[in-house]
């Protein structure tokens, strides 16, 4: 299963039999994700080799017109205890 989430929930998904390689990921982009992306959307991908190819960037950038890419995930942090009144 390959999917895309937003702060509002599931944006799109696709199921495949087998591993996700570049061809499979490109099919997801072309038939699912790029159809849903809007101007200004930010795409965050993990370190899967299929995410690192030039064709992936070339598929996503026109869909969002000015994309921001992050190849690593950022952990969600909780406020420190000294961040406010107790």
C-alpha positions in Angstrom: 0.0 0.0 0.0 1.3 3.5 -0.9 -0.5 6.5 0.4 -0.4 10.2 1.0 -1.7 12.0 4.1 -2.6 15.6 4.8 -3.5 17.2 8.1 -7.1 16.6 7.1 -6.6 12.8 6.5 -6.0 10.4 3.7 -5.4 12.2 0.4 -5.0 9.2 -1.9 -3.7 5.6 -1.9 -2.8 2.7 -4.1 -2.2 -1.0 -3.4 0.4 -3.1 -5.2 1.5 -6.7 -5.1 5.2 -6.7 -4.3 7.9 -4.1 -3.5 7.8 -0.4 -4.3 10.4 0.3 -6.8 10.8 3.4 -9.0 8.3 2.1 -11.6 5.6 1.4 -9.0 6.2 4.8 -7.2 6.0 6.6 -10.6 2.6 4.9 -11.3 1.4 6.1 -7.9 2.5 9.6 -8.7 1.0 9.7 -12.2 -2.3 8.0 -11.4 -3.0 9.1 -7.8 -0.9 11.7 -6.1 -0.2 14.3 -8.8 -3.9 14.4 -9.7 -4.6 15.5 -6.1 -1.7 17.9 -5.4 -2.3 21.7 -5.4 -0.2 24.7 -5.8 1.9 25.2 -2.7 1.6 21.6 -1.3 4.6 20.3 0.3 5.7 16.7 -0.4 7.7 14.8 2.3 9.2 11.5 1.5 11.3 9.1 3.4 14.7 7.6 2.3 13.3 4.9 0.0 15.5 4.6 -3.1 12.4 5.0 -5.4 11.9 8.5 -3.9 15.4 9.7 -4.9 15.2 9.6 -8.7 15.1 12.6 -11.0 11.9 11.5 -12.6 10.1 11.7 -9.2 11.0 15.3 -8.8 10.0 16.0 -12.4 6.6 14.4 -11.9 5.8 16.3 -8.6 7.1 19.8 -9.3 4.7 20.7 -12.1 1.8 19.5 -10.0 2.5 21.9 -7.1 4.2 24.6 -9.3 6.6 25.5 -6.6 7.3 22.4 -4.5 9.3 22.0 -1.3 11.0 18.7 -0.9 12.2 17.1 2.3 13.9 13.7 2.0 13.9 13.0 5.7 11.1 12.8 8.1 11.0 15.2 11.0 9.8 13.8 14.4 6.9 15.5 16.0 8.1 17.2 19.1 6.2 18.0 22.2 6.6 21.3 24.0 9.2 21.3 26.7 8.1 21.5 30.2 9.5 25.0 30.5 7.4 26.2 27.5 4.7 27.8 29.6 3.0 28.0 32.9 2.4 24.8 34.9 
